[in-house]
Amino acid sequence: QVQLVESGGGSVQAGGSQRLSCAASGYTVSSYCMGWFRQAPGKDREGVAAIDSDGSATYADSVKGRLTISKDHAKNTLYLQMNSLKPEDTAMYYCAAQSRQYCAQPLYARGWYLYWGQGTQVTVSS
């Protein structure tokens, strides 16, 4: 049984940094495409970053240069390092996993992601 468990959310001031973690069990993080999504109140869930099995990463335009997605194969964990945070980054953040080695397109089509974590809240205050 696959489980994805996010952690690392919390409150931070604008301009600050935070690192989210997504620990996987029953699933090998290094072998597949994984992504981070977020959902703000009253808005649709949107993809912000994805990473292939070979470490190739892609980012949504709104977060390029500020967020970095990575994997730790030894810890079987996915990360999202968030820097220069803005109030508009406030959202529930979810990690998600595909069953493909290379991310299917459209990259952030939710149907490609078979497994989802429960989410971790990030709140950025101005």
C-alpha positions in Angstrom: 0.0 0.0 0.0 1.4 3.3 -1.1 1.5 6.2 1.5 2.7 9.7 1.0 3.1 11.8 4.1 3.8 15.5 3.9 5.4 17.6 6.6 7.2 20.9 7.1 4.3 23.3 6.7 3.6 26.2 9.0 3.5 30.0 9.2 6.3 32.1 7.8 6.7 35.8 7.0 7.0 37.1 3.5 10.5 36.7 2.2 11.2 33.7 4.4 11.9 30.1 3.5 10.4 26.7 4.3 11.1 23.2 3.2 8.4 20.7 2.7 9.0 16.9 2.9 7.0 14.0 1.5 8.0 10.6 2.9 7.0 7.7 0.8 6.3 4.1 1.8 5.3 1.3 -0.5 6.7 3.4 -3.4 10.2 4.1 -4.6 10.7 7.8 -5.0 13.7 7.4 -7.2 12.0 5.4 -9.8 9.1 7.6 -10.8 7.8 11.0 -11.6 6.6 13.0 -8.6 5.1 16.4 -8.2 4.0 19.1 -5.8 0.6 20.8 -6.0 -1.1 23.5 -4.0 -4.6 24.7 -3.4 -5.5 28.0 -2.0 -8.9 28.7 -0.5 -11.5 29.1 -3.2 -9.1 28.2 -5.9 -8.4 25.1 -8.0 -5.5 22.8 -7.2 -2.5 23.8 -9.3 0.8 22.0 -10.0 3.9 23.9 -9.0 6.8 21.5 -9.7 7.5 18.0 -11.0 10.6 15.8 -11.2 11.4 12.8 -13.3 13.1 9.7 -12.2 16.4 11.1 -13.6 16.1 14.3 -11.6 14.9 16.5 -14.4 12.7 19.2 -12.8 10.0 21.5 -14.2 8.3 24.4 -12.5 5.3 26.5 -12.9 6.1 30.1 -14.0 4.7 31.5 -10.8 7.4 29.8 -8.7 10.4 29.6 -11.0 13.6 30.7 -9.3 12.0 30.5 -5.8 11.0 26.8 -5.4 13.2 23.8 -5.8 12.0 20.2 -6.0 14.3 17.4 -5.2 14.5 13.8 -4.1 16.6 12.0 -1.4 16.8 8.4 -2.6 18.3 7.1 0.6 15.5 8.6 2.7 12.9 7.8 0.0 11.6 11.3 0.4 10.5 14.2 -1.9 11.3 17.8 -1.0 10.1 21.2 -1.9 12.5 24.0 -0.9 10.6 27.3 -0.9 12.5 30.6 -0.8 11.4 34.3 -1.1 7.9 33.3 -0.1 5.0 35.6 -0.9 1.6 35.9 0.6 0.2 34.4 -2.6 2.1 31.2 -1.9 -0.3 30.6 1.0 -2.0 27.2 0.3 -2.3 23.6 1.2 0.6 21.8 -0.4 0.2 18.2 -1.6 2.8 15.8 -3.0 1.7 13.4 -5.6 3.2 10.4 -7.5 2.8 8.9 -10.9 3.5 5.3 -12.0 5.6 6.6 -14.9 9.4 7.0 -14.9 9.1 10.2 -16.9 6.4 12.6 -16.2 3.4 12.3 -18.5 2.0 15.3 -20.3 0.1 17.5 -19.6 2.5 17.7 -16.7 0.0 18.8 -14.0 -3.0 16.9 -15.2 -4.2 15.4 -11.9 -5.3 12.2 -13.6 -1.7 11.1 -14.1 -1.0 11.1 -10.4 -2.2 7.9 -8.8 -1.1 8.6 -5.2 -1.6 11.7 -3.1 -0.6 12.8 0.3 -2.9 14.4 2.8 -1.4 17.9 2.5 0.5 20.3 4.6 -0.6 24.0 5.2 1.8 26.8 4.4 0.7 30.3 5.4 2.8 33.3 4.4 2.1 36.6 6.2 3.0 40.1 4.8 
